């Protein structure tokens, strides 16, 4: 059954190994939130904060755990992890069309490039010599792909992506619009006249299978070795990855994070938004960095790490800023008081004949 005609609850249940409670022949044509869902729509309940919305929901059916089955007003798909089940079902309702093989007449493909007849190449695409495009690849309009690149099967580049030369992309990778992969890393040597000599960036970029790269994200090419994004990494929009960085398998990095050169991030880490990571560091597997954290030293033990302070009323913040500036003087005064107390204690012991 295709997407336009919907799916029965029984069909959805089979796909996610769910137990159907209610009418298994009910048709689902779309997904929606608990608050907005109505007839023909499926929602999910994964957070106890939304229990009130669950009880009032008019959804055709809801993904729930066994513990909250009695709170559902209509039909239900009972699963162990509703959020994960929801994630899997979104693929059935995705707006993206599957690969439609063919090359748009306005595309420019160098004769020395190799493009599978089972790939889709959109309008205005430019593909340079030596590049290999495998079966099932979708290349959106006005995308530019430089020399000696490789796109693995099932990979999708949305409109307006730029791949510089020597970028190797694995299978089932999704790169969103405006991403620039393989631009020069920031490398300059100071000369003796106060100027800078550019260091040509001679490496490339290696992106393994099942990676997603957000809109406007930039991944710089390596100076000598490749910048390396391992399997299953997820990069949000506007993430900056500098040259020679290596990001470990399954790591997820949220928007506006910047990673300086030659840093190695471990496997299955989570880096929250607007974080900054300085260069030549190593971050242990399983590390979580909270939002707006500055990582200025290597992290050798997994765990959660933070820096900075949270939001507070402006007047209180101003007072705390003033006090922060006085910390050094306060520390000196405390040290003097400690010395005086120690001296008084010593004199007292002498008077007692100790």
C-alpha positions as a LaTeX table, in Angstrom:
\begin{tabular}{lrrr}
\hline
Residue & $x$ (\AA) & $y$ (\AA) & $z$ (\AA) \\
\hline
Unk1 & 0.00 & 0.00 & 0.00 \\
Unk2 & 1.40 & 3.41 & $-0.90$ \\
Unk3 & 1.62 & 6.46 & 1.33 \\
Unk4 & $-1.25$ & 8.34 & $-0.25$ \\
Unk5 & $-3.77$ & 5.64 & 0.64 \\
Unk6 & $-2.48$ & 5.21 & 4.18 \\
Unk7 & $-1.72$ & 2.18 & 6.33 \\
Unk8 & $-3.95$ & 0.06 & 8.54 \\
Unk9 & $-3.09$ & $-0.21$ & 12.22 \\
Unk10 & $-2.36$ & $-3.88$ & 11.64 \\
Unk11 & 0.22 & $-3.01$ & 8.96 \\
Unk12 & 1.85 & $-0.40$ & 11.18 \\
Unk13 & 1.88 & $-2.79$ & 14.11 \\
Unk14 & 3.69 & $-5.44$ & 12.08 \\
Unk15 & 6.37 & $-2.95$ & 11.06 \\
Unk16 & 7.22 & $-1.99$ & 14.65 \\
Unk17 & 6.27 & $-5.23$ & 16.44 \\
Unk18 & 3.43 & $-3.53$ & 18.30 \\
Unk19 & 0.31 & $-5.01$ & 19.84 \\
Unk20 & $-2.81$ & $-3.50$ & 18.30 \\
Unk21 & $-5.59$ & $-2.58$ & 20.72 \\
Unk22 & $-8.83$ & $-1.57$ & 19.00 \\
Unk23 & $-9.88$ & $-1.79$ & 15.36 \\
Unk24 & $-6.85$ & $-3.12$ & 13.44 \\
Unk25 & $-8.42$ & $-2.13$ & 10.10 \\
Unk26 & $-8.45$ & 1.59 & 10.92 \\
Unk27 & $-6.56$ & 3.59 & 8.29 \\
Unk28 & $-3.79$ & 6.00 & 9.27 \\
Unk29 & $-2.89$ & 8.63 & 6.68 \\
Unk30 & $-0.57$ & 10.88 & 8.72 \\
Unk31 & 1.15 & 11.54 & 12.05 \\
Unk32 & 0.35 & 14.39 & 14.44 \\
Unk33 & 0.84 & 15.63 & 18.00 \\
Unk34 & $-1.51$ & 14.59 & 20.79 \\
Unk35 & $-3.05$ & 18.07 & 20.81 \\
Unk36 & $-3.75$ & 18.33 & 17.07 \\
Unk37 & $-4.35$ & 14.72 & 15.99 \\
Unk38 & $-7.77$ & 13.73 & 14.74 \\
Unk39 & $-9.44$ & 10.94 & 12.75 \\
Unk40 & $-7.01$ & 9.03 & 10.55 \\
Unk41 & $-3.97$ & 10.32 & 12.44 \\
Unk42 & $-1.51$ & 8.52 & 14.71 \\
Unk43 & 0.25 & 10.17 & 17.66 \\
Unk44 & 2.61 & 9.00 & 20.40 \\
Unk45 & 2.99 & 9.40 & 24.17 \\
Unk46 & 6.57 & 9.33 & 25.43 \\
Unk47 & 6.68 & 11.88 & 28.26 \\
Unk48 & 4.57 & 11.89 & 31.42 \\
Unk49 & 4.33 & 15.68 & 31.25 \\
Unk50 & 1.83 & 15.22 & 28.44 \\
Unk51 & $-0.52$ & 12.85 & 30.27 \\
Unk52 & $-3.30$ & 15.45 & 30.27 \\
Unk53 & $-3.00$ & 15.82 & 26.48 \\
Unk54 & $-3.04$ & 12.03 & 26.07 \\
Unk55 & $-6.29$ & 11.68 & 27.97 \\
Unk56 & $-7.90$ & 14.43 & 25.88 \\
Unk57 & $-6.44$ & 13.43 & 22.51 \\
Unk58 & $-8.77$ & 12.80 & 19.59 \\
Unk59 & $-6.16$ & 10.81 & 17.66 \\
Unk60 & $-7.30$ & 7.76 & 15.73 \\
Unk61 & $-4.61$ & 5.81 & 17.57 \\
Unk62 & $-1.68$ & 6.45 & 19.90 \\
Unk63 & 1.67 & 4.75 & 20.40 \\
Unk64 & 1.90 & 3.98 & 24.13 \\
Unk65 & 3.46 & 1.64 & 26.65 \\
Unk66 & 1.35 & $-0.93$ & 28.48 \\
Unk67 & 1.39 & 1.29 & 31.57 \\
Unk68 & $-0.62$ & 4.05 & 29.86 \\
Unk69 & $-2.95$ & 1.97 & 27.72 \\
Unk70 & $-5.97$ & 2.82 & 29.88 \\
Unk71 & $-5.38$ & 6.55 & 29.27 \\
Unk72 & $-5.94$ & 6.24 & 25.51 \\
Unk73 & $-9.38$ & 7.26 & 24.22 \\
Unk74 & $-9.19$ & 5.49 & 20.84 \\
Unk75 & $-7.14$ & 2.64 & 19.45 \\
Unk76 & $-3.54$ & 2.02 & 20.48 \\
Unk77 & $-0.28$ & 0.50 & 19.32 \\
Unk78 & 1.40 & $-0.85$ & 22.44 \\
Unk79 & 5.20 & $-0.84$ & 22.34 \\
Unk80 & 8.12 & $-0.76$ & 24.76 \\
Unk81 & 9.48 & 2.55 & 23.42 \\
Unk82 & 6.85 & 4.84 & 21.81 \\
Unk83 & 9.36 & 7.50 & 20.76 \\
Unk84 & 11.55 & 4.99 & 18.94 \\
Unk85 & 8.50 & 3.42 & 17.30 \\
Unk86 & 7.34 & 6.88 & 16.21 \\
Unk87 & 10.78 & 7.59 & 14.70 \\
Unk88 & 10.61 & 4.40 & 12.64 \\
Unk89 & 7.10 & 5.10 & 11.39 \\
Unk90 & 7.98 & 8.63 & 10.22 \\
Unk91 & 9.86 & 7.03 & 7.33 \\
Unk92 & 6.57 & 5.74 & 5.94 \\
Unk93 & 5.17 & 9.27 & 5.75 \\
Unk94 & 8.30 & 11.17 & 4.65 \\
Unk95 & 7.69 & 13.90 & 2.08 \\
Unk96 & 10.84 & 13.02 & 0.11 \\
Unk97 & 10.23 & 11.13 & $-3.10$ \\
Unk98 & 12.29 & 7.98 & $-3.68$ \\
Unk99 & 15.08 & 8.02 & $-6.22$ \\
Unk100 & 13.77 & 8.57 & $-9.76$ \\
Unk101 & 16.69 & 7.59 & $-11.99$ \\
Unk102 & 17.70 & 10.01 & $-14.70$ \\
Unk103 & 19.84 & 13.06 & $-15.47$ \\
Unk104 & 18.26 & 16.48 & $-15.94$ \\
Unk105 & 19.14 & 18.05 & $-19.31$ \\
Unk106 & 20.66 & 21.10 & $-17.60$ \\
Unk107 & 23.11 & 19.05 & $-15.53$ \\
Unk108 & 26.79 & 19.27 & $-16.47$ \\
Unk109 & 28.68 & 16.00 & $-16.04$ \\
Unk110 & 32.32 & 15.63 & $-17.04$ \\
Unk111 & 32.88 & 12.71 & $-19.43$ \\
Unk112 & 35.49 & 11.37 & $-17.00$ \\
Unk113 & 32.90 & 11.10 & $-14.21$ \\
Unk114 & 31.02 & 7.85 & $-13.58$ \\
Unk115 & 27.30 & 8.17 & $-12.82$ \\
Unk116 & 25.15 & 5.08 & $-12.31$ \\
Unk117 & 22.11 & 4.87 & $-14.58$ \\
Unk118 & 20.14 & 4.20 & $-11.39$ \\
Unk119 & 21.03 & 7.60 & $-9.88$ \\
Unk120 & 18.97 & 10.80 & $-10.00$ \\
Unk121 & 20.77 & 14.01 & $-11.00$ \\
Unk122 & 18.78 & 17.25 & $-10.69$ \\
Unk123 & 18.71 & 20.51 & $-12.61$ \\
Unk124 & 21.90 & 22.56 & $-12.72$ \\
Unk125 & 24.06 & 19.92 & $-11.05$ \\
Unk126 & 27.78 & 20.01 & $-11.85$ \\
Unk127 & 29.88 & 16.83 & $-11.49$ \\
Unk128 & 33.62 & 17.02 & $-12.15$ \\
Unk129 & 36.04 & 14.47 & $-13.57$ \\
Unk130 & 36.92 & 11.37 & $-11.60$ \\
Unk131 & 33.82 & 11.43 & $-9.42$ \\
Unk132 & 31.83 & 8.22 & $-8.90$ \\
Unk133 & 28.08 & 8.27 & $-8.24$ \\
Unk134 & 26.59 & 4.91 & $-7.28$ \\
Unk135 & 23.09 & 3.49 & $-7.71$ \\
Unk136 & 20.21 & 5.05 & $-5.80$ \\
Unk137 & 21.99 & 8.35 & $-5.21$ \\
Unk138 & 19.83 & 11.50 & $-5.40$ \\
Unk139 & 21.58 & 14.80 & $-6.19$ \\
Unk140 & 19.41 & 17.89 & $-5.73$ \\
Unk141 & 19.32 & 20.91 & $-8.00$ \\
Unk142 & 22.33 & 23.24 & $-8.28$ \\
Unk143 & 24.62 & 20.95 & $-6.32$ \\
Unk144 & 28.33 & 21.16 & $-7.18$ \\
Unk145 & 30.60 & 18.11 & $-6.86$ \\
Unk146 & 34.34 & 18.51 & $-7.40$ \\
Unk147 & 36.95 & 16.15 & $-8.77$ \\
Unk148 & 37.59 & 12.65 & $-7.45$ \\
Unk149 & 34.61 & 12.46 & $-5.12$ \\
Unk150 & 32.58 & 9.36 & $-4.36$ \\
Unk151 & 28.90 & 9.06 & $-3.42$ \\
Unk152 & 27.86 & 5.67 & $-2.03$ \\
Unk153 & 24.58 & 3.98 & $-2.89$ \\
Unk154 & 21.41 & 5.42 & $-1.42$ \\
Unk155 & 23.01 & 8.74 & $-0.49$ \\
Unk156 & 21.01 & 11.92 & $-0.94$ \\
Unk157 & 22.31 & 15.46 & $-1.45$ \\
Unk158 & 19.59 & 18.08 & $-1.16$ \\
Unk159 & 19.61 & 21.18 & $-3.39$ \\
Unk160 & 22.59 & 23.50 & $-3.23$ \\
Unk161 & 25.18 & 21.25 & $-1.58$ \\
Unk162 & 28.87 & 21.85 & $-2.36$ \\
Unk163 & 31.45 & 19.07 & $-2.34$ \\
Unk164 & 35.02 & 20.15 & $-2.97$ \\
Unk165 & 37.44 & 17.66 & $-4.58$ \\
Unk166 & 38.45 & 14.47 & $-2.76$ \\
Unk167 & 35.31 & 14.06 & $-0.64$ \\
Unk168 & 34.31 & 10.43 & $-0.12$ \\
Unk169 & 30.76 & 9.82 & 1.08 \\
Unk170 & 29.49 & 6.42 & 2.18 \\
Unk171 & 26.10 & 4.79 & 1.74 \\
Unk172 & 22.71 & 6.16 & 2.90 \\
Unk173 & 24.16 & 9.55 & 3.84 \\
Unk174 & 21.85 & 12.59 & 3.91 \\
Unk175 & 23.41 & 16.03 & 3.32 \\
Unk176 & 21.11 & 19.04 & 3.61 \\
Unk177 & 21.07 & 22.23 & 1.56 \\
Unk178 & 23.87 & 24.74 & 1.95 \\
Unk179 & 26.34 & 22.28 & 3.44 \\
Unk180 & 29.92 & 22.76 & 2.26 \\
Unk181 & 32.16 & 19.72 & 2.52 \\
Unk182 & 35.89 & 19.88 & 1.85 \\
Unk183 & 36.67 & 23.61 & 1.94 \\
Unk184 & 40.17 & 24.53 & 3.07 \\
Unk185 & 40.99 & 24.20 & 6.72 \\
Unk186 & 42.21 & 27.33 & 8.48 \\
Unk187 & 45.97 & 26.92 & 8.20 \\
Unk188 & 48.52 & 29.74 & 7.96 \\
Unk189 & 52.17 & 30.10 & 9.02 \\
Unk190 & 53.42 & 33.51 & 10.21 \\
Unk191 & 56.31 & 34.96 & 8.24 \\
Unk192 & 58.96 & 37.33 & 9.53 \\
Unk193 & 57.31 & 40.39 & 8.03 \\
Unk194 & 54.11 & 40.20 & 10.03 \\
Unk195 & 52.18 & 38.43 & 7.28 \\
Unk196 & 50.81 & 34.95 & 6.77 \\
Unk197 & 51.75 & 32.12 & 4.41 \\
Unk198 & 48.84 & 29.88 & 3.50 \\
Unk199 & 49.24 & 26.16 & 4.18 \\
Unk200 & 47.61 & 24.34 & 1.30 \\
Unk201 & 45.17 & 21.77 & 2.61 \\
Unk202 & 46.14 & 18.56 & 0.83 \\
Unk203 & 43.90 & 16.02 & 2.56 \\
Unk204 & 40.26 & 15.27 & 1.91 \\
Unk205 & 37.09 & 14.37 & 3.80 \\
Unk206 & 35.87 & 10.85 & 4.56 \\
Unk207 & 32.22 & 10.44 & 5.57 \\
Unk208 & 31.15 & 6.90 & 6.47 \\
Unk209 & 27.72 & 5.24 & 6.07 \\
Unk210 & 24.44 & 6.46 & 7.61 \\
Unk211 & 25.64 & 9.96 & 8.47 \\
Unk212 & 23.33 & 13.00 & 8.40 \\
Unk213 & 24.73 & 16.51 & 7.88 \\
Unk214 & 22.51 & 19.53 & 8.55 \\
Unk215 & 21.86 & 22.64 & 6.48 \\
Unk216 & 24.68 & 25.16 & 6.40 \\
Unk217 & 27.14 & 22.83 & 8.11 \\
Unk218 & 30.78 & 23.03 & 7.03 \\
Unk219 & 33.37 & 20.25 & 7.21 \\
Unk220 & 36.88 & 21.33 & 6.25 \\
Unk221 & 39.33 & 19.11 & 4.41 \\
Unk222 & 42.39 & 17.84 & 6.23 \\
Unk223 & 45.78 & 19.48 & 5.96 \\
Unk224 & 47.48 & 16.17 & 5.12 \\
Unk225 & 45.26 & 13.36 & 6.42 \\
Unk226 & 41.50 & 13.31 & 5.88 \\
Unk227 & 38.93 & 14.86 & 8.18 \\
Unk228 & 36.94 & 11.79 & 9.23 \\
Unk229 & 33.25 & 11.46 & 10.12 \\
Unk230 & 32.52 & 7.92 & 11.28 \\
Unk231 & 29.43 & 5.77 & 10.72 \\
Unk232 & 26.09 & 7.00 & 12.06 \\
Unk233 & 27.21 & 10.48 & 13.11 \\
Unk234 & 24.45 & 13.12 & 13.17 \\
Unk235 & 25.39 & 16.78 & 12.67 \\
Unk236 & 22.75 & 19.49 & 13.10 \\
Unk237 & 22.53 & 22.72 & 11.12 \\
Unk238 & 25.42 & 25.22 & 11.11 \\
Unk239 & 28.01 & 22.99 & 12.75 \\
Unk240 & 31.64 & 23.87 & 11.98 \\
Unk241 & 34.07 & 20.95 & 11.79 \\
Unk242 & 37.66 & 22.10 & 11.26 \\
Unk243 & 40.46 & 20.27 & 9.49 \\
Unk244 & 41.71 & 16.90 & 10.71 \\
Unk245 & 38.86 & 16.46 & 13.19 \\
Unk246 & 37.66 & 12.90 & 13.76 \\
Unk247 & 34.12 & 12.31 & 15.07 \\
Unk248 & 33.42 & 8.85 & 16.44 \\
Unk249 & 30.65 & 6.45 & 15.49 \\
Unk250 & 27.13 & 7.35 & 16.58 \\
Unk251 & 27.98 & 10.77 & 17.99 \\
Unk252 & 25.33 & 13.52 & 17.68 \\
Unk253 & 26.21 & 17.24 & 17.62 \\
Unk254 & 23.56 & 19.98 & 17.86 \\
Unk255 & 23.40 & 23.28 & 15.99 \\
Unk256 & 25.97 & 26.09 & 15.99 \\
Unk257 & 28.67 & 23.99 & 17.65 \\
Unk258 & 32.24 & 24.69 & 16.50 \\
Unk259 & 35.03 & 22.12 & 16.68 \\
Unk260 & 38.60 & 23.33 & 16.20 \\
Unk261 & 41.25 & 21.46 & 14.26 \\
Unk262 & 42.70 & 18.02 & 15.03 \\
Unk263 & 40.28 & 17.29 & 17.87 \\
Unk264 & 39.14 & 13.69 & 18.24 \\
Unk265 & 35.62 & 13.13 & 19.58 \\
Unk266 & 34.80 & 9.63 & 20.79 \\
Unk267 & 31.98 & 7.25 & 19.95 \\
Unk268 & 28.36 & 7.80 & 21.04 \\
Unk269 & 28.93 & 11.29 & 22.43 \\
Unk270 & 26.28 & 14.02 & 22.52 \\
Unk271 & 27.31 & 17.65 & 22.10 \\
Unk272 & 24.52 & 20.15 & 22.78 \\
Unk273 & 24.00 & 23.36 & 20.83 \\
Unk274 & 26.36 & 26.35 & 20.63 \\
Unk275 & 29.19 & 24.48 & 22.30 \\
Unk276 & 32.80 & 25.24 & 21.45 \\
Unk277 & 35.60 & 22.68 & 21.42 \\
Unk278 & 39.17 & 23.91 & 21.12 \\
Unk279 & 41.79 & 22.19 & 19.00 \\
Unk280 & 44.02 & 19.13 & 19.50 \\
Unk281 & 41.82 & 17.65 & 22.24 \\
Unk282 & 40.48 & 14.15 & 22.82 \\
Unk283 & 36.98 & 13.49 & 24.15 \\
Unk284 & 36.17 & 10.11 & 25.67 \\
Unk285 & 33.49 & 7.78 & 24.33 \\
Unk286 & 30.06 & 8.35 & 25.87 \\
Unk287 & 30.65 & 11.97 & 26.86 \\
Unk288 & 27.74 & 14.43 & 27.07 \\
Unk289 & 28.46 & 18.16 & 26.74 \\
Unk290 & 25.61 & 20.49 & 27.73 \\
Unk291 & 24.56 & 23.55 & 25.71 \\
Unk292 & 26.94 & 26.51 & 25.34 \\
Unk293 & 29.81 & 24.69 & 27.02 \\
Unk294 & 33.40 & 25.62 & 26.19 \\
Unk295 & 35.56 & 22.50 & 26.14 \\
Unk296 & 39.13 & 23.75 & 26.58 \\
Unk297 & 40.84 & 20.55 & 27.76 \\
Unk298 & 40.64 & 16.87 & 26.91 \\
Unk299 & 37.94 & 14.75 & 28.56 \\
Unk300 & 39.28 & 11.36 & 29.61 \\
Unk301 & 36.28 & 9.99 & 31.53 \\
Unk302 & 32.73 & 9.64 & 30.17 \\
Unk303 & 30.01 & 11.68 & 31.85 \\
Unk304 & 28.19 & 15.01 & 31.59 \\
Unk305 & 30.20 & 18.24 & 31.40 \\
Unk306 & 29.13 & 21.89 & 31.58 \\
Unk307 & 30.61 & 25.38 & 31.75 \\
Unk308 & 29.17 & 28.86 & 32.20 \\
Unk309 & 26.10 & 29.88 & 34.17 \\
Unk310 & 22.40 & 29.67 & 33.46 \\
Unk311 & 19.94 & 32.48 & 32.94 \\
Unk312 & 18.96 & 34.73 & 35.88 \\
Unk313 & 17.21 & 38.11 & 36.34 \\
Unk314 & 19.29 & 40.95 & 34.89 \\
Unk315 & 19.83 & 42.87 & 38.12 \\
Unk316 & 20.95 & 39.72 & 39.91 \\
Unk317 & 23.25 & 38.90 & 37.01 \\
Unk318 & 24.86 & 42.37 & 37.22 \\
Unk319 & 25.48 & 41.98 & 40.95 \\
Unk320 & 27.02 & 38.56 & 40.40 \\
Unk321 & 29.28 & 39.91 & 37.65 \\
Unk322 & 30.59 & 42.57 & 40.03 \\
Unk323 & 31.19 & 39.94 & 42.71 \\
Unk324 & 32.91 & 37.70 & 40.24 \\
Unk325 & 35.36 & 40.48 & 39.41 \\
Unk326 & 36.08 & 40.83 & 43.13 \\
Unk327 & 36.89 & 37.13 & 43.63 \\
Unk328 & 40.66 & 37.59 & 43.42 \\
Unk329 & 40.65 & 40.33 & 46.08 \\
Unk330 & 38.24 & 38.30 & 48.19 \\
Unk331 & 40.55 & 35.27 & 48.00 \\
Unk332 & 43.48 & 37.39 & 49.20 \\
Unk333 & 41.46 & 38.72 & 52.13 \\
Unk334 & 40.34 & 35.21 & 53.11 \\
Unk335 & 43.95 & 34.02 & 52.97 \\
Unk336 & 45.01 & 36.87 & 55.29 \\
Unk337 & 42.23 & 36.01 & 57.73 \\
Unk338 & 43.26 & 32.35 & 57.70 \\
Unk339 & 46.87 & 33.33 & 58.44 \\
Unk340 & 45.78 & 35.59 & 61.31 \\
Unk341 & 43.59 & 32.86 & 62.80 \\
Unk342 & 46.43 & 30.38 & 62.54 \\
Unk343 & 48.76 & 32.87 & 64.26 \\
Unk344 & 46.23 & 33.53 & 67.05 \\
Unk345 & 45.76 & 29.78 & 67.54 \\
Unk346 & 49.51 & 29.24 & 67.76 \\
Unk347 & 49.94 & 32.06 & 70.30 \\
Unk348 & 47.09 & 30.67 & 72.37 \\
Unk349 & 48.75 & 27.27 & 72.53 \\
Unk350 & 51.98 & 28.90 & 73.74 \\
Unk351 & 50.11 & 30.75 & 76.52 \\
Unk352 & 48.59 & 27.44 & 77.65 \\
Unk353 & 52.06 & 25.98 & 77.97 \\
Unk354 & 51.65 & 23.58 & 75.09 \\
\hline
\end{tabular}
